[in-house]
């Protein structure tokens, strides 16, 4: 078995080579996919798109930006949801468009460069032969949802962003062999929008919202070769420290994954959902409605919120609804050094934690526990 573990994206290392050489030999035998760590600007996920693409766009006006901090007065890194870039559409513009298709967002450029390193290290044997190169991308509403607060403006920007994302993934698939490639779509803001309806006691509104935010997936995946694997990563957010919110149960995530699997227009190969501390049946019961075809399901249970034997209790509860599944962290690790202890074991204040050792040990222990629970 080579798919016990999933890495959902960012890793606090400086280069793709650092990531591949650290994780390939250490846990590669348990991975089906390996990302480049979302290094550089992507370490801060969508914030790089805000400052590189949306900020200064001639059809958009910047109405808010991160406050100055230790990085200087022109910082683009927010301190929380309250501190994000904000934009509105210039009056008279009906649809915002993005030029230089296939390159404007920067994702294709980074993926193609990282692929060369991945391919080289795979030939060296540092990455197991079965592992695919994983590219992680935000879908339309995750790319824009925090930055365009007015819904009418958002409707003017979303179609152009969907086209830009499609051009990026088409470009990626043109430069990386499809049989070596996996595209993971990050769905944090989509998840938040759906859960807002669930919390408001509007189940029909939640289903409508799920279909609405999932609709771009069919367009962006329309021309990808069949050999490319497609994955879905649901998330509760990390900008304020993980988790940014704790839903009452997993209803919103199930609605999100079902809607995106239906909208994709082709089979989805893997899906991921996060957990928090709860291990009771009420929290996991909506998993009985999960409908993602034959997609491999990864449970984001590798985190610090568990009490004594809490992960085992969670996995046993998940196993009531899923006969087989893999494991992951609830989100990426890229900003962990800025917020120590938020997702990993706290080693105390005497010395900086050795994050790579903690991450790798946590994942190895999780594989052992998974084997005990499932067998």
N, C-alpha and C positions, 0 to 999 in steps of 0.2 A: 504494500500500500504506500502510495507516494503523495497523499493529499490530506494528511492529518492536520496540517497547519496552513494558515493564510496570513500574510503580512499585508495589512490594508493600506500601507502607503508610506508615510514619512518616517524617517529614522535620523537621529541626531548625529550624523557623520557628515564630513565635508564634501566628499566626492562620490560618484557612482562606484568607482573602483573600491573605495573603502567599504561601501555597503556590500558589494558583491563578494569581496574577499572575506568579509566578516561573517556574512550569513550563508553564503554558498556552502563552504566546507562544514560549518557548524550545524545547520539544521536543514540543508538543502534536500536531504533524502526524504524529508517529510513535507516538502513544498511541491505544489504543482506549478506555482508562479513565483517570480521574484521581481519586485519593483526596484527602481534605482534609488529609493530613499527620499524622493522629492527634495533633492538638495537645492541650495541656493535660494532664489526668490520663492520657489514653490514650497519651501519649508513653512511659510506662512499661508499656505493654501491659496484661497481666492484673493487675498489682499494684494498679491502681486498683480493680478489682473486689474484691480481697482486703480493702482497707481501707474501701471505701464500702459493700459489700454483705455480705460474709461476716463481717467484724469487727463484733461487736455484734449479730449475728443471734440471736434468742432460742432457736433450736434448735441453735446451734453454740457451742462454747466455744473461745476463743482460747488456744492453748497455746504460741505462739511469735510473735514479731514482730521486725521489723528493729531492730537496735541503734541507739542514738542516734549521730548524726553531725553534720556542720556544719549540717544543717537543723533540729536540735533533738531533744529527747528523744521527741517524738511522731512522728518521721519514719515514713513508710510506704514509702520507697524502699530496696529491698534492695541490699546491696553484692555479692551473689552468691547462688548456690544455697543456701549455708549460712545465709543471713540472711533467709529468706523468712518471711512470716506462716505459721502452722500452726494448723489447726483440727481439732477432733473433734466428733462428734455428741453432743448431750446424751443421757444414758441415758434409755431409754424412747421415743425418737423413732424411728419406722420409716422415715419419708421426710421430708426437709427440703423445705419449699415456700417460694416467694418471692412476696410480695404485689405489688400495683400492677402487674399484668401489662402488658407493652408499654412500660413506663417505668422499671422498677426498676433495670435494669442501666445505664441512661444512654446506651446506644448509639443508640436511636431519637431521643432528644432531641438529641444531638449531630449525627446525620445530617440530621435535618430542618432544624436551624439552618444547617448547612453547605450544604445544598441550596439554600437561598435565595440564599446568596452565589454559589454555582456558577451558578445560573440567571441571576442578574443579570450576572455577568461574561461569561457565554456570549452574552447579548444584546448586550453591549458589544463583543464580538469578541475578548476576551482569551483565551477558550478556543475552539478550533475546534469547528464545529458537529457534527462526527461523534462527539465524545468523550462517553462516558457518565460519570456520577458513580459513583465506586467507594466502597463501604462495606466496611471490613475488620473482621471479627469472629472471635474465637476460638471454635472449636467446644467441645463439652462438656468433653472431657478436657483440652484446653488451658486452659480456664477454671479448672479445679479441680485438675489433677494435681499441681502443685507444692505445693498448700496443704493437701490432705487426705491425709496419709501412710498412713493405715490403709485397706486395700482394702475392708474391710467397711463402714467409714464412707463411703468414696467411692461405693459402690453405693447408699447411702441419699441421697446428695446429688445424684448425676448425673441421675436422672429429673426432679427439680424444676428443675435448671439447664437441661436440654434444653427443658422447657416455657417457661421464662423467655426463652431465646434465640429460640424460635419466636414468642413474643408480640412480641419486639422487631422481628424481621424482618417479620412481618405488619404491624406498625404502620408500619415504614419504607415498605413497599410501598403502604400505604394513603395515604401523604402525598407520595410521589415517583412521578412517572409511570413505569410499568414499562419503557417503551421508552427511558428515560433512565438506568436504574439497573443497576448490577452489584453483586452481593454476593460478596465474597471471604472464604472460610473459612480461617483460619490454623490450621495443624496441627502445631505444634512439639512439643507433649507427646505427641500421638498418634504422631509419628515416633519419638520417643525410646522409647516403650513397645514399639513393633514392633522397633526395632533392638536392644533389650535381648535379645529372643528370638533374633534373628539371631546376635548375638555369642555367645550361650550355645550355639550349635549346634543350635537347635531350630526347623527350618524350618516344621514343622507348627504349632508353638506361635505362630510369627510370623504365619502366615496366619490362625489363629484370633483372635489379638490384633488384627490388622488389621480383621477383620470386626466385632469387638466395638467398637472405638473409632470405626468408621465408621457404626455403626448409627444414632446420633442424626441424621445428616445427612438421612436420608429423612424423619424427623419434622419437622425444622425447615424443610425446603423444601417440605413437602407441599402447602401452600396458596398458594405464591408464583405470581403470574401467569407464563405461559409466556414473556412478553416480557422478564422479568428475566433478565439473564445471571448465571451461577453460575461461580465460580472456586475453585480449590484452591491454597493456598500451603503447601508443605512447607518445613521450616526446621530448622536445626541449633542454633538458640538463640543468644542474644546476652547473657544476663544476666552472664556472666563475661567478656565481650568476645568478639567474633565470630571464628571459630566456637567455640561451647562444646564441641564434640566433632567429630572427624573420622572418619567411618565408613570401613571398609575398602573399601567400594564402594557402589554406589547401590541395592543390593538392597532395603533397608528402605524407601526412598522409593518405589520402584516398587510394592512391596506396598501401601504406604499410598495412593498415588494410584489404583491399580486398585480397591482396596476401596471408597474413597470414591466413585469414579465409578460403581461398581456399586450402591452403597447409595443414591445420590441420588434415584433414582426418576424421573429426567428427564435429558436430555443435559446434560453439563457443557460450558461454553463455553471455559474456559481453565484450564490447570494450570501450576504453577511448581515447579521444583526447584532447589536450590542446588548449586554445585560448590565444591570446595576446590582444592588446588594440582595434583592429579593430572590427567594427560592421557593415561594409558595405556589400552589397550583393556580390560584387566581391570576397571578401575574403572567404565567406562561400559557394559560388555557387558550387564548386566541391562536396559538400555533396550530391548533386543530383545523383552522381555516386556511392555513398557508397553502398556496396553489402556485408553485413555480416550476411545474413539470419535473424533469429529471435533474434539475440544477443541484449541484453539490451545495449543501447548507453549512456555513461556518458560524459558530456561536461565539460572540465576542465576550468570553468569560474570563480572559486572562487579565486580571486587574487587581487593584489593592482593596476593593470595597468588601471582599468576602471576610466573614468571620472564620472561626476555626472550622475547618472542613466545609466551608461555605461553597467552594467551587464544586466539590463532589455533590452536594445537595442540589445545586443548580443543574448539573449535568444529568443527574438521575431524574430530575423533573423534566428536563428537555427530552430525555429518552422515552418518556411516556407518550410523546407526540411525534418524535422523529426516531425511526429505528437506527439511523446511521447519520453521523454528522462529523464535521471537523471543528477545530478550535482556532481562535484568533484573539487578539486584543480588541477592545471596543472601538479603538480609533488608532491613528498613527502616533508615533513617538516624537515627531520632529521638534516640538516645542518643550519637551520634557525638561531640559536644563533651565528654562526660564521659570518653570513652576515645579520644582522638585517634589517628588512624592505624590504627584497628582494621579499617576496611573500605575506606578511601580512600587515595590517594597521600599519603605523609608529606612535608610541605614543610619539615621542619626545625623547630628550636626557637626561631628568632629572632623569629617573629611567629605569632600564631594563624592557622591555615589558613583560607582563604576556602572554606568547605565548599560553598556553593552553586555557586561557579565550578568546583570540582573535580568535583562530582556531574554538573553539566551537561556539562562537557567530556568526562568519562569516557563518558557516555551517547552523546554525538555521535560520538566516536571508535568506540564499539562498533557503532553503526549502519553506519558506513563499513566496518568489518571484517566485519560480518555479510554485507553485500552482496558483498564480495570472496569470502568462503567459499562462499556459496550460489550465486553466479553465476560 
